[in-house]
Amino acid sequence: MFRSGYSKAAEELALRNVKLFREKGFKKIITICSGCYRTLKMDYPEVLGDVGFEVYHITEVISSLLEEKKIKLDEVAGG
């Protein structure tokens, strides 16, 4: 919505979402969608300031788990 020119509607939705995330006590959000990642990670803080949670793309999470040796590549690849 932010990039489609619906700034006001996007800001209202962002406010509702952040309020809900805070009420639920979310500290981290993991997304598989690059567009959602950008919106949550960059657009929300730009418009609302500190949103109170961290945002990660699933590839960041998998990479971190591989580096920490908490999972193995064959587990990720399903084989």
mmCIF file of the N, C-alpha and C atoms, coordinates in Angstrom:
data_MODEL
# 
_entry.id   MODEL 
# 
loop_
_atom_site.group_PDB 
_atom_site.id 
_atom_site.type_symbol 
_atom_site.label_atom_id 
_atom_site.label_alt_id 
_atom_site.label_comp_id 
_atom_site.label_asym_id 
_atom_site.label_entity_id 
_atom_site.label_seq_id 
_atom_site.pdbx_PDB_ins_code 
_atom_site.Cartn_x 
_atom_site.Cartn_y 
_atom_site.Cartn_z 
_atom_site.occupancy 
_atom_site.B_iso_or_equiv 
_atom_site.pdbx_formal_charge 
_atom_site.auth_seq_id 
_atom_site.auth_comp_id 
_atom_site.auth_asym_id 
_atom_site.auth_atom_id 
_atom_site.pdbx_PDB_model_num 
ATOM 1   N N  . MET A 1 1  ? 0.823  -1.184  0.000  1.00 0.00 ? 1  MET A N  1 
ATOM 2   C CA . MET A 1 1  ? 0.000  0.000   0.000  1.00 0.00 ? 1  MET A CA 1 
ATOM 3   C C  . MET A 1 1  ? 0.872  1.255   0.000  1.00 0.00 ? 1  MET A C  1 
ATOM 4   N N  . PHE A 1 2  ? 1.986  1.190   0.753  1.00 0.00 ? 2  PHE A N  1 
ATOM 5   C CA . PHE A 1 2  ? 2.878  2.353   0.784  1.00 0.00 ? 2  PHE A CA 1 
ATOM 6   C C  . PHE A 1 2  ? 3.379  2.675   -0.619 1.00 0.00 ? 2  PHE A C  1 
ATOM 7   N N  . ARG A 1 3  ? 3.801  1.659   -1.362 1.00 0.00 ? 3  ARG A N  1 
ATOM 8   C CA . ARG A 1 3  ? 4.389  1.873   -2.673 1.00 0.00 ? 3  ARG A CA 1 
ATOM 9   C C  . ARG A 1 3  ? 3.356  2.013   -3.781 1.00 0.00 ? 3  ARG A C  1 
ATOM 10  N N  . SER A 1 4  ? 2.089  1.811   -3.464 1.00 0.00 ? 4  SER A N  1 
ATOM 11  C CA . SER A 1 4  ? 1.027  1.945   -4.464 1.00 0.00 ? 4  SER A CA 1 
ATOM 12  C C  . SER A 1 4  ? 0.317  3.289   -4.368 1.00 0.00 ? 4  SER A C  1 
ATOM 13  N N  . GLY A 1 5  ? 0.787  4.145   -3.477 1.00 0.00 ? 5  GLY A N  1 
ATOM 14  C CA . GLY A 1 5  ? 0.215  5.474   -3.371 1.00 0.00 ? 5  GLY A CA 1 
ATOM 15  C C  . GLY A 1 5  ? -0.898 5.614   -2.338 1.00 0.00 ? 5  GLY A C  1 
ATOM 16  N N  . TYR A 1 6  ? -1.128 4.591   -1.560 1.00 0.00 ? 6  TYR A N  1 
ATOM 17  C CA . TYR A 1 6  ? -2.180 4.630   -0.535 1.00 0.00 ? 6  TYR A CA 1 
ATOM 18  C C  . TYR A 1 6  ? -1.549 4.883   0.834  1.00 0.00 ? 6  TYR A C  1 
ATOM 19  N N  . SER A 1 7  ? -0.838 5.974   0.950  1.00 0.00 ? 7  SER A N  1 
ATOM 20  C CA . SER A 1 7  ? -0.058 6.273   2.151  1.00 0.00 ? 7  SER A CA 1 
ATOM 21  C C  . SER A 1 7  ? -0.910 6.330   3.416  1.00 0.00 ? 7  SER A C  1 
ATOM 22  N N  . LYS A 1 8  ? -2.028 7.021   3.341  1.00 0.00 ? 8  LYS A N  1 
ATOM 23  C CA . LYS A 1 8  ? -2.880 7.185   4.532  1.00 0.00 ? 8  LYS A CA 1 
ATOM 24  C C  . LYS A 1 8  ? -3.432 5.839   4.982  1.00 0.00 ? 8  LYS A C  1 
ATOM 25  N N  . ALA A 1 9  ? -3.954 5.057   4.058  1.00 0.00 ? 9  ALA A N  1 
ATOM 26  C CA . ALA A 1 9  ? -4.487 3.736   4.405  1.00 0.00 ? 9  ALA A CA 1 
ATOM 27  C C  . ALA A 1 9  ? -3.377 2.833   4.924  1.00 0.00 ? 9  ALA A C  1 
ATOM 28  N N  . ALA A 1 10 ? -2.200 2.914   4.326  1.00 0.00 ? 10 ALA A N  1 
ATOM 29  C CA . ALA A 1 10 ? -1.069 2.100   4.764  1.00 0.00 ? 10 ALA A CA 1 
ATOM 30  C C  . ALA A 1 10 ? -0.651 2.473   6.181  1.00 0.00 ? 10 ALA A C  1 
ATOM 31  N N  . GLU A 1 11 ? -0.640 3.755   6.470  1.00 0.00 ? 11 GLU A N  1 
ATOM 32  C CA . GLU A 1 11 ? -0.278 4.202   7.821  1.00 0.00 ? 11 GLU A CA 1 
ATOM 33  C C  . GLU A 1 11 ? -1.303 3.738   8.848  1.00 0.00 ? 11 GLU A C  1 
ATOM 34  N N  . GLU A 1 12 ? -2.570 3.807   8.523  1.00 0.00 ? 12 GLU A N  1 
ATOM 35  C CA . GLU A 1 12 ? -3.615 3.340   9.440  1.00 0.00 ? 12 GLU A CA 1 
ATOM 36  C C  . GLU A 1 12 ? -3.472 1.842   9.699  1.00 0.00 ? 12 GLU A C  1 
ATOM 37  N N  . LEU A 1 13 ? -3.212 1.072   8.649  1.00 0.00 ? 13 LEU A N  1 
ATOM 38  C CA . LEU A 1 13 ? -3.021 -0.366  8.801  1.00 0.00 ? 13 LEU A CA 1 
ATOM 39  C C  . LEU A 1 13 ? -1.775 -0.652  9.634  1.00 0.00 ? 13 LEU A C  1 
ATOM 40  N N  . ALA A 1 14 ? -0.711 0.082   9.387  1.00 0.00 ? 14 ALA A N  1 
ATOM 41  C CA . ALA A 1 14 ? 0.517  -0.088  10.164 1.00 0.00 ? 14 ALA A CA 1 
ATOM 42  C C  . ALA A 1 14 ? 0.258  0.160   11.647 1.00 0.00 ? 14 ALA A C  1 
ATOM 43  N N  . LEU A 1 15 ? -0.473 1.218   11.957 1.00 0.00 ? 15 LEU A N  1 
ATOM 44  C CA . LEU A 1 15 ? -0.804 1.516   13.356 1.00 0.00 ? 15 LEU A CA 1 
ATOM 45  C C  . LEU A 1 15 ? -1.590 0.379   14.002 1.00 0.00 ? 15 LEU A C  1 
ATOM 46  N N  . ARG A 1 16 ? -2.585 -0.144  13.289 1.00 0.00 ? 16 ARG A N  1 
ATOM 47  C CA . ARG A 1 16 ? -3.383 -1.259  13.818 1.00 0.00 ? 16 ARG A CA 1 
ATOM 48  C C  . ARG A 1 16 ? -2.526 -2.500  14.016 1.00 0.00 ? 16 ARG A C  1 
ATOM 49  N N  . ASN A 1 17 ? -1.674 -2.800  13.021 1.00 0.00 ? 17 ASN A N  1 
ATOM 50  C CA . ASN A 1 17 ? -0.825 -3.984  13.121 1.00 0.00 ? 17 ASN A CA 1 
ATOM 51  C C  . ASN A 1 17 ? 0.152  -3.886  14.284 1.00 0.00 ? 17 ASN A C  1 
ATOM 52  N N  . VAL A 1 18 ? 0.817  -2.752  14.414 1.00 0.00 ? 18 VAL A N  1 
ATOM 53  C CA . VAL A 1 18 ? 1.788  -2.584  15.495 1.00 0.00 ? 18 VAL A CA 1 
ATOM 54  C C  . VAL A 1 18 ? 1.098  -2.651  16.849 1.00 0.00 ? 18 VAL A C  1 
ATOM 55  N N  . LYS A 1 19 ? -0.069 -2.078  16.951 1.00 0.00 ? 19 LYS A N  1 
ATOM 56  C CA . LYS A 1 19 ? -0.831 -2.159  18.208 1.00 0.00 ? 19 LYS A CA 1 
ATOM 57  C C  . LYS A 1 19 ? -1.121 -3.620  18.548 1.00 0.00 ? 19 LYS A C  1 
ATOM 58  N N  . LEU A 1 20 ? -1.569 -4.386  17.574 1.00 0.00 ? 20 LEU A N  1 
ATOM 59  C CA . LEU A 1 20 ? -1.868 -5.799  17.790 1.00 0.00 ? 20 LEU A CA 1 
ATOM 60  C C  . LEU A 1 20 ? -0.605 -6.579  18.158 1.00 0.00 ? 20 LEU A C  1 
ATOM 61  N N  . PHE A 1 21 ? 0.501  -6.338  17.444 1.00 0.00 ? 21 PHE A N  1 
ATOM 62  C CA . PHE A 1 21 ? 1.749  -7.036  17.737 1.00 0.00 ? 21 PHE A CA 1 
ATOM 63  C C  . PHE A 1 21 ? 2.205  -6.740  19.162 1.00 0.00 ? 21 PHE A C  1 
ATOM 64  N N  . ARG A 1 22 ? 2.062  -5.495  19.582 1.00 0.00 ? 22 ARG A N  1 
ATOM 65  C CA . ARG A 1 22 ? 2.453  -5.129  20.956 1.00 0.00 ? 22 ARG A CA 1 
ATOM 66  C C  . ARG A 1 22 ? 1.546  -5.796  21.981 1.00 0.00 ? 22 ARG A C  1 
ATOM 67  N N  . GLU A 1 23 ? 0.237  -5.793  21.723 1.00 0.00 ? 23 GLU A N  1 
ATOM 68  C CA . GLU A 1 23 ? -0.709 -6.435  22.644 1.00 0.00 ? 23 GLU A CA 1 
ATOM 69  C C  . GLU A 1 23 ? -0.408 -7.922  22.805 1.00 0.00 ? 23 GLU A C  1 
ATOM 70  N N  . LYS A 1 24 ? 0.011  -8.545  21.726 1.00 0.00 ? 24 LYS A N  1 
ATOM 71  C CA . LYS A 1 24 ? 0.326  -9.980  21.742 1.00 0.00 ? 24 LYS A CA 1 
ATOM 72  C C  . LYS A 1 24 ? 1.722  -10.255 22.290 1.00 0.00 ? 24 LYS A C  1 
ATOM 73  N N  . GLY A 1 25 ? 2.503  -9.212  22.504 1.00 0.00 ? 25 GLY A N  1 
ATOM 74  C CA . GLY A 1 25 ? 3.833  -9.362  23.067 1.00 0.00 ? 25 GLY A CA 1 
ATOM 75  C C  . GLY A 1 25 ? 4.892  -9.835  22.080 1.00 0.00 ? 25 GLY A C  1 
ATOM 76  N N  . PHE A 1 26 ? 4.664  -9.600  20.790 1.00 0.00 ? 26 PHE A N  1 
ATOM 77  C CA . PHE A 1 26 ? 5.631  -10.026 19.781 1.00 0.00 ? 26 PHE A CA 1 
ATOM 78  C C  . PHE A 1 26 ? 6.931  -9.242  19.951 1.00 0.00 ? 26 PHE A C  1 
ATOM 79  N N  . LYS A 1 27 ? 8.040  -9.955  19.968 1.00 0.00 ? 27 LYS A N  1 
ATOM 80  C CA . LYS A 1 27 ? 9.362  -9.328  20.024 1.00 0.00 ? 27 LYS A CA 1 
ATOM 81  C C  . LYS A 1 27 ? 10.103 -9.503  18.709 1.00 0.00 ? 27 LYS A C  1 
ATOM 82  N N  . LYS A 1 28 ? 9.758  -10.574 17.974 1.00 0.00 ? 28 LYS A N  1 
ATOM 83  C CA . LYS A 1 28 ? 10.383 -10.865 16.685 1.00 0.00 ? 28 LYS A CA 1 
ATOM 84  C C  . LYS A 1 28 ? 9.312  -11.310 15.705 1.00 0.00 ? 28 LYS A C  1 
ATOM 85  N N  . ILE A 1 29 ? 9.460  -10.882 14.461 1.00 0.00 ? 29 ILE A N  1 
ATOM 86  C CA . ILE A 1 29 ? 8.572  -11.313 13.394 1.00 0.00 ? 29 ILE A CA 1 
ATOM 87  C C  . ILE A 1 29 ? 9.446  -11.872 12.286 1.00 0.00 ? 29 ILE A C  1 
ATOM 88  N N  . ILE A 1 30 ? 9.095  -13.064 11.805 1.00 0.00 ? 30 ILE A N  1 
ATOM 89  C CA . ILE A 1 30 ? 9.807  -13.709 10.710 1.00 0.00 ? 30 ILE A CA 1 
ATOM 90  C C  . ILE A 1 30 ? 8.862  -13.774 9.526  1.00 0.00 ? 30 ILE A C  1 
ATOM 91  N N  . THR A 1 31 ? 9.339  -13.324 8.373  1.00 0.00 ? 31 THR A N  1 
ATOM 92  C CA . THR A 1 31 ? 8.512  -13.330 7.174  1.00 0.00 ? 31 THR A CA 1 
ATOM 93  C C  . THR A 1 31 ? 9.201  -14.078 6.045  1.00 0.00 ? 31 THR A C  1 
ATOM 94  N N  . ILE A 1 32 ? 8.393  -14.693 5.180  1.00 0.00 ? 32 ILE A N  1 
ATOM 95  C CA . ILE A 1 32 ? 8.947  -15.356 4.005  1.00 0.00 ? 32 ILE A CA 1 
ATOM 96  C C  . ILE A 1 32 ? 8.805  -14.478 2.769  1.00 0.00 ? 32 ILE A C  1 
ATOM 97  N N  . CYS A 1 33 ? 8.105  -13.390 2.896  1.00 0.00 ? 33 CYS A N  1 
ATOM 98  C CA . CYS A 1 33 ? 7.805  -12.498 1.768  1.00 0.00 ? 33 CYS A CA 1 
ATOM 99  C C  . CYS A 1 33 ? 8.743  -11.286 1.805  1.00 0.00 ? 33 CYS A C  1 
ATOM 100 N N  . SER A 1 34 ? 9.442  -11.036 0.712  1.00 0.00 ? 34 SER A N  1 
ATOM 101 C CA . SER A 1 34 ? 10.379 -9.904  0.683  1.00 0.00 ? 34 SER A CA 1 
ATOM 102 C C  . SER A 1 34 ? 9.657  -8.563  0.789  1.00 0.00 ? 34 SER A C  1 
ATOM 103 N N  . GLY A 1 35 ? 8.473  -8.463  0.213  1.00 0.00 ? 35 GLY A N  1 
ATOM 104 C CA . GLY A 1 35 ? 7.705  -7.228  0.308  1.00 0.00 ? 35 GLY A CA 1 
ATOM 105 C C  . GLY A 1 35 ? 7.247  -6.949  1.731  1.00 0.00 ? 35 GLY A C  1 
ATOM 106 N N  . CYS A 1 36 ? 6.773  -7.979  2.398  1.00 0.00 ? 36 CYS A N  1 
ATOM 107 C CA . CYS A 1 36 ? 6.354  -7.834  3.804  1.00 0.00 ? 36 CYS A CA 1 
ATOM 108 C C  . CYS A 1 36 ? 7.549  -7.501  4.690  1.00 0.00 ? 36 CYS A C  1 
ATOM 109 N N  . TYR A 1 37 ? 8.683  -8.146  4.386  1.00 0.00 ? 37 TYR A N  1 
ATOM 110 C CA . TYR A 1 37 ? 9.915  -7.873  5.134  1.00 0.00 ? 37 TYR A CA 1 
ATOM 111 C C  . TYR A 1 37 ? 10.256 -6.385  5.040  1.00 0.00 ? 37 TYR A C  1 
ATOM 112 N N  . ARG A 1 38 ? 10.276 -5.848  3.823  1.00 0.00 ? 38 ARG A N  1 
ATOM 113 C CA . ARG A 1 38 ? 10.619 -4.446  3.638  1.00 0.00 ? 38 ARG A CA 1 
ATOM 114 C C  . ARG A 1 38 ? 9.624  -3.531  4.343  1.00 0.00 ? 38 ARG A C  1 
ATOM 115 N N  . THR A 1 39 ? 8.356  -3.858  4.224  1.00 0.00 ? 39 THR A N  1 
ATOM 116 C CA . THR A 1 39 ? 7.327  -3.032  4.850  1.00 0.00 ? 39 THR A CA 1 
ATOM 117 C C  . THR A 1 39 ? 7.484  -3.010  6.362  1.00 0.00 ? 39 THR A C  1 
ATOM 118 N N  . LEU A 1 40 ? 7.614  -4.191  6.961  1.00 0.00 ? 40 LEU A N  1 
ATOM 119 C CA . LEU A 1 40 ? 7.733  -4.278  8.418  1.00 0.00 ? 40 LEU A CA 1 
ATOM 120 C C  . LEU A 1 40 ? 9.064  -3.738  8.931  1.00 0.00 ? 40 LEU A C  1 
ATOM 121 N N  . LYS A 1 41 ? 10.133 -4.016  8.209  1.00 0.00 ? 41 LYS A N  1 
ATOM 122 C CA . LYS A 1 41 ? 11.488 -3.653  8.663  1.00 0.00 ? 41 LYS A CA 1 
ATOM 123 C C  . LYS A 1 41 ? 11.818 -2.191  8.402  1.00 0.00 ? 41 LYS A C  1 
ATOM 124 N N  . MET A 1 42 ? 11.362 -1.651  7.275  1.00 0.00 ? 42 MET A N  1 
ATOM 125 C CA . MET A 1 42 ? 11.774 -0.296  6.890  1.00 0.00 ? 42 MET A CA 1 
ATOM 126 C C  . MET A 1 42 ? 10.637 0.722   6.917  1.00 0.00 ? 42 MET A C  1 
ATOM 127 N N  . ASP A 1 43 ? 9.512  0.366   6.291  1.00 0.00 ? 43 ASP A N  1 
ATOM 128 C CA . ASP A 1 43 ? 8.417  1.340   6.184  1.00 0.00 ? 43 ASP A CA 1 
ATOM 129 C C  . ASP A 1 43 ? 7.776  1.634   7.539  1.00 0.00 ? 43 ASP A C  1 
ATOM 130 N N  . TYR A 1 44 ? 7.467  0.601   8.306  1.00 0.00 ? 44 TYR A N  1 
ATOM 131 C CA . TYR A 1 44 ? 6.810  0.827   9.598  1.00 0.00 ? 44 TYR A CA 1 
ATOM 132 C C  . TYR A 1 44 ? 7.647  1.743   10.499 1.00 0.00 ? 44 TYR A C  1 
ATOM 133 N N  . PRO A 1 45 ? 8.942  1.440   10.715 1.00 0.00 ? 45 PRO A N  1 
ATOM 134 C CA . PRO A 1 45 ? 9.733  2.339   11.567 1.00 0.00 ? 45 PRO A CA 1 
ATOM 135 C C  . PRO A 1 45 ? 9.877  3.750   10.982 1.00 0.00 ? 45 PRO A C  1 
ATOM 136 N N  . GLU A 1 46 ? 9.940  3.853   9.669  1.00 0.00 ? 46 GLU A N  1 
ATOM 137 C CA . GLU A 1 46 ? 10.055 5.174   9.046  1.00 0.00 ? 46 GLU A CA 1 
ATOM 138 C C  . GLU A 1 46 ? 8.819  6.019   9.331  1.00 0.00 ? 46 GLU A C  1 
ATOM 139 N N  . VAL A 1 47 ? 7.654  5.391   9.306  1.00 0.00 ? 47 VAL A N  1 
ATOM 140 C CA . VAL A 1 47 ? 6.400  6.108   9.507  1.00 0.00 ? 47 VAL A CA 1 
ATOM 141 C C  . VAL A 1 47 ? 6.047  6.238   10.988 1.00 0.00 ? 47 VAL A C  1 
ATOM 142 N N  . LEU A 1 48 ? 6.310  5.188   11.772 1.00 0.00 ? 48 LEU A N  1 
ATOM 143 C CA . LEU A 1 48 ? 5.842  5.151   13.158 1.00 0.00 ? 48 LEU A CA 1 
ATOM 144 C C  . LEU A 1 48 ? 6.931  5.314   14.204 1.00 0.00 ? 48 LEU A C  1 
ATOM 145 N N  . GLY A 1 49 ? 8.185  5.272   13.796 1.00 0.00 ? 49 GLY A N  1 
ATOM 146 C CA . GLY A 1 49 ? 9.276  5.300   14.775 1.00 0.00 ? 49 GLY A CA 1 
ATOM 147 C C  . GLY A 1 49 ? 9.523  3.891   15.307 1.00 0.00 ? 49 GLY A C  1 
ATOM 148 N N  . ASP A 1 50 ? 9.956  3.793   16.541 1.00 0.00 ? 50 ASP A N  1 
ATOM 149 C CA . ASP A 1 50 ? 10.268 2.490   17.139 1.00 0.00 ? 50 ASP A CA 1 
ATOM 150 C C  . ASP A 1 50 ? 9.000  1.653   17.246 1.00 0.00 ? 50 ASP A C  1 
ATOM 151 N N  . VAL A 1 51 ? 8.986  0.505   16.587 1.00 0.00 ? 51 VAL A N  1 
ATOM 152 C CA . VAL A 1 51 ? 7.795  -0.341  16.590 1.00 0.00 ? 51 VAL A CA 1 
ATOM 153 C C  . VAL A 1 51 ? 7.816  -1.372  17.708 1.00 0.00 ? 51 VAL A C  1 
ATOM 154 N N  . GLY A 1 52 ? 8.979  -1.586  18.331 1.00 0.00 ? 52 GLY A N  1 
ATOM 155 C CA . GLY A 1 52 ? 9.052  -2.463  19.486 1.00 0.00 ? 52 GLY A CA 1 
ATOM 156 C C  . GLY A 1 52 ? 9.259  -3.936  19.165 1.00 0.00 ? 52 GLY A C  1 
ATOM 157 N N  . PHE A 1 53 ? 9.581  -4.256  17.919 1.00 0.00 ? 53 PHE A N  1 
ATOM 158 C CA . PHE A 1 53 ? 9.871  -5.646  17.564 1.00 0.00 ? 53 PHE A CA 1 
ATOM 159 C C  . PHE A 1 53 ? 10.925 -5.673  16.464 1.00 0.00 ? 53 PHE A C  1 
ATOM 160 N N  . GLU A 1 54 ? 11.584 -6.811  16.358 1.00 0.00 ? 54 GLU A N  1 
ATOM 161 C CA . GLU A 1 54 ? 12.594 -7.010  15.319 1.00 0.00 ? 54 GLU A CA 1 
ATOM 162 C C  . GLU A 1 54 ? 11.966 -7.790  14.175 1.00 0.00 ? 54 GLU A C  1 
ATOM 163 N N  . VAL A 1 55 ? 12.474 -7.564  12.968 1.00 0.00 ? 55 VAL A N  1 
ATOM 164 C CA . VAL A 1 55 ? 11.932 -8.229  11.780 1.00 0.00 ? 55 VAL A CA 1 
ATOM 165 C C  . VAL A 1 55 ? 13.063 -8.974  11.083 1.00 0.00 ? 55 VAL A C  1 
ATOM 166 N N  . TYR A 1 56 ? 12.789 -10.232 10.736 1.00 0.00 ? 56 TYR A N  1 
ATOM 167 C CA . TYR A 1 56 ? 13.768 -11.071 10.057 1.00 0.00 ? 56 TYR A CA 1 
ATOM 168 C C  . TYR A 1 56 ? 13.131 -11.732 8.849  1.00 0.00 ? 56 TYR A C  1 
ATOM 169 N N  . HIS A 1 57 ? 13.920 -11.897 7.804  1.00 0.00 ? 57 HIS A N  1 
ATOM 170 C CA . HIS A 1 57 ? 13.483 -12.707 6.671  1.00 0.00 ? 57 HIS A CA 1 
ATOM 171 C C  . HIS A 1 57 ? 13.891 -14.137 6.974  1.00 0.00 ? 57 HIS A C  1 
ATOM 172 N N  . ILE A 1 58 ? 13.123 -15.100 6.510  1.00 0.00 ? 58 ILE A N  1 
ATOM 173 C CA . ILE A 1 58 ? 13.390 -16.502 6.805  1.00 0.00 ? 58 ILE A CA 1 
ATOM 174 C C  . ILE A 1 58 ? 14.809 -16.906 6.403  1.00 0.00 ? 58 ILE A C  1 
ATOM 175 N N  . THR A 1 59 ? 15.337 -16.307 5.338  1.00 0.00 ? 59 THR A N  1 
ATOM 176 C CA . THR A 1 59 ? 16.701 -16.647 4.920  1.00 0.00 ? 59 THR A CA 1 
ATOM 177 C C  . THR A 1 59 ? 17.727 -16.226 5.965  1.00 0.00 ? 59 THR A C  1 
ATOM 178 N N  . GLU A 1 60 ? 17.467 -15.118 6.673  1.00 0.00 ? 60 GLU A N  1 
ATOM 179 C CA . GLU A 1 60 ? 18.357 -14.689 7.754  1.00 0.00 ? 60 GLU A CA 1 
ATOM 180 C C  . GLU A 1 60 ? 18.315 -15.686 8.901  1.00 0.00 ? 60 GLU A C  1 
ATOM 181 N N  . VAL A 1 61 ? 17.137 -16.169 9.195  1.00 0.00 ? 61 VAL A N  1 
ATOM 182 C CA . VAL A 1 61 ? 16.966 -17.126 10.296 1.00 0.00 ? 61 VAL A CA 1 
ATOM 183 C C  . VAL A 1 61 ? 17.669 -18.435 9.968  1.00 0.00 ? 61 VAL A C  1 
ATOM 184 N N  . ILE A 1 62 ? 17.451 -18.935 8.763  1.00 0.00 ? 62 ILE A N  1 
ATOM 185 C CA . ILE A 1 62 ? 18.084 -20.198 8.360  1.00 0.00 ? 62 ILE A CA 1 
ATOM 186 C C  . ILE A 1 62 ? 19.604 -20.046 8.348  1.00 0.00 ? 62 ILE A C  1 
ATOM 187 N N  . SER A 1 63 ? 20.099 -18.942 7.804  1.00 0.00 ? 63 SER A N  1 
ATOM 188 C CA . SER A 1 63 ? 21.539 -18.700 7.772  1.00 0.00 ? 63 SER A CA 1 
ATOM 189 C C  . SER A 1 63 ? 22.127 -18.694 9.177  1.00 0.00 ? 63 SER A C  1 
ATOM 190 N N  . SER A 1 64 ? 21.460 -18.016 10.085 1.00 0.00 ? 64 SER A N  1 
ATOM 191 C CA . SER A 1 64 ? 21.917 -17.949 11.473 1.00 0.00 ? 64 SER A CA 1 
ATOM 192 C C  . SER A 1 64 ? 21.929 -19.337 12.121 1.00 0.00 ? 64 SER A C  1 
ATOM 193 N N  . LEU A 1 65 ? 20.880 -20.109 11.900 1.00 0.00 ? 65 LEU A N  1 
ATOM 194 C CA . LEU A 1 65 ? 20.806 -21.453 12.468 1.00 0.00 ? 65 LEU A CA 1 
ATOM 195 C C  . LEU A 1 65 ? 21.899 -22.357 11.902 1.00 0.00 ? 65 LEU A C  1 
ATOM 196 N N  . LEU A 1 66 ? 22.204 -22.205 10.618 1.00 0.00 ? 66 LEU A N  1 
ATOM 197 C CA . LEU A 1 66 ? 23.291 -22.972 10.003 1.00 0.00 ? 66 LEU A CA 1 
ATOM 198 C C  . LEU A 1 66 ? 24.635 -22.578 10.607 1.00 0.00 ? 66 LEU A C  1 
ATOM 199 N N  . GLU A 1 67 ? 24.883 -21.272 10.745 1.00 0.00 ? 67 GLU A N  1 
ATOM 200 C CA . GLU A 1 67 ? 26.138 -20.790 11.329 1.00 0.00 ? 67 GLU A CA 1 
ATOM 201 C C  . GLU A 1 67 ? 26.312 -21.266 12.760 1.00 0.00 ? 67 GLU A C  1 
ATOM 202 N N  . GLU A 1 68 ? 25.226 -21.301 13.516 1.00 0.00 ? 68 GLU A N  1 
ATOM 203 C CA . GLU A 1 68 ? 25.271 -21.740 14.915 1.00 0.00 ? 68 GLU A CA 1 
ATOM 204 C C  . GLU A 1 68 ? 25.256 -23.264 15.041 1.00 0.00 ? 68 GLU A C  1 
ATOM 205 N N  . LYS A 1 69 ? 25.212 -23.926 13.896 1.00 0.00 ? 69 LYS A N  1 
ATOM 206 C CA . LYS A 1 69 ? 25.186 -25.390 13.824 1.00 0.00 ? 69 LYS A CA 1 
ATOM 207 C C  . LYS A 1 69 ? 23.995 -25.996 14.580 1.00 0.00 ? 69 LYS A C  1 
ATOM 208 N N  . LYS A 1 70 ? 22.890 -25.252 14.589 1.00 0.00 ? 70 LYS A N  1 
ATOM 209 C CA . LYS A 1 70 ? 21.660 -25.740 15.208 1.00 0.00 ? 70 LYS A CA 1 
ATOM 210 C C  . LYS A 1 70 ? 20.859 -26.583 14.228 1.00 0.00 ? 70 LYS A C  1 
ATOM 211 N N  . ILE A 1 71 ? 21.143 -26.406 12.934 1.00 0.00 ? 71 ILE A N  1 
ATOM 212 C CA . ILE A 1 71 ? 20.565 -27.244 11.890 1.00 0.00 ? 71 ILE A CA 1 
ATOM 213 C C  . ILE A 1 71 ? 21.653 -27.527 10.866 1.00 0.00 ? 71 ILE A C  1 
ATOM 214 N N  . LYS A 1 72 ? 21.416 -28.562 10.059 1.00 0.00 ? 72 LYS A N  1 
ATOM 215 C CA . LYS A 1 72 ? 22.348 -28.915 8.996  1.00 0.00 ? 72 LYS A CA 1 
ATOM 216 C C  . LYS A 1 72 ? 21.674 -28.643 7.653  1.00 0.00 ? 72 LYS A C  1 
ATOM 217 N N  . LEU A 1 73 ? 22.494 -28.381 6.654  1.00 0.00 ? 73 LEU A N  1 
ATOM 218 C CA . LEU A 1 73 ? 21.966 -28.047 5.338  1.00 0.00 ? 73 LEU A CA 1 
ATOM 219 C C  . LEU A 1 73 ? 21.033 -29.130 4.799  1.00 0.00 ? 73 LEU A C  1 
ATOM 220 N N  . ASP A 1 74 ? 21.346 -30.400 5.031  1.00 0.00 ? 74 ASP A N  1 
ATOM 221 C CA . ASP A 1 74 ? 20.469 -31.464 4.524  1.00 0.00 ? 74 ASP A CA 1 
ATOM 222 C C  . ASP A 1 74 ? 19.116 -31.446 5.225  1.00 0.00 ? 74 ASP A C  1 
ATOM 223 N N  . GLU A 1 75 ? 19.032 -30.917 6.442  1.00 0.00 ? 75 GLU A N  1 
ATOM 224 C CA . GLU A 1 75 ? 17.754 -30.788 7.131  1.00 0.00 ? 75 GLU A CA 1 
ATOM 225 C C  . GLU A 1 75 ? 16.913 -29.697 6.489  1.00 0.00 ? 75 GLU A C  1 
ATOM 226 N N  . VAL A 1 76 ? 17.577 -28.619 6.058  1.00 0.00 ? 76 VAL A N  1 
ATOM 227 C CA . VAL A 1 76 ? 16.879 -27.502 5.428  1.00 0.00 ? 76 VAL A CA 1 
ATOM 228 C C  . VAL A 1 76 ? 16.384 -27.918 4.045  1.00 0.00 ? 76 VAL A C  1 
ATOM 229 N N  . ALA A 1 77 ? 17.219 -28.677 3.325  1.00 0.00 ? 77 ALA A N  1 
ATOM 230 C CA . ALA A 1 77 ? 16.895 -29.083 1.959  1.00 0.00 ? 77 ALA A CA 1 
ATOM 231 C C  . ALA A 1 77 ? 15.936 -30.264 1.919  1.00 0.00 ? 77 ALA A C  1 
ATOM 232 N N  . GLY A 1 78 ? 15.603 -30.804 3.064  1.00 0.00 ? 78 GLY A N  1 
ATOM 233 C CA . GLY A 1 78 ? 14.644 -31.899 3.117  1.00 0.00 ? 78 GLY A CA 1 
ATOM 234 C C  . GLY A 1 78 ? 15.224 -33.240 2.766  1.00 0.00 ? 78 GLY A C  1 
ATOM 235 N N  . GLY A 1 79 ? 16.514 -33.375 2.962  1.00 0.00 ? 79 GLY A N  1 
ATOM 236 C CA . GLY A 1 79 ? 17.003 -34.645 2.548  1.00 0.00 ? 79 GLY A CA 1 
ATOM 237 C C  . GLY A 1 79 ? 18.104 -35.232 3.276  1.00 0.00 ? 79 GLY A C  1 
# 
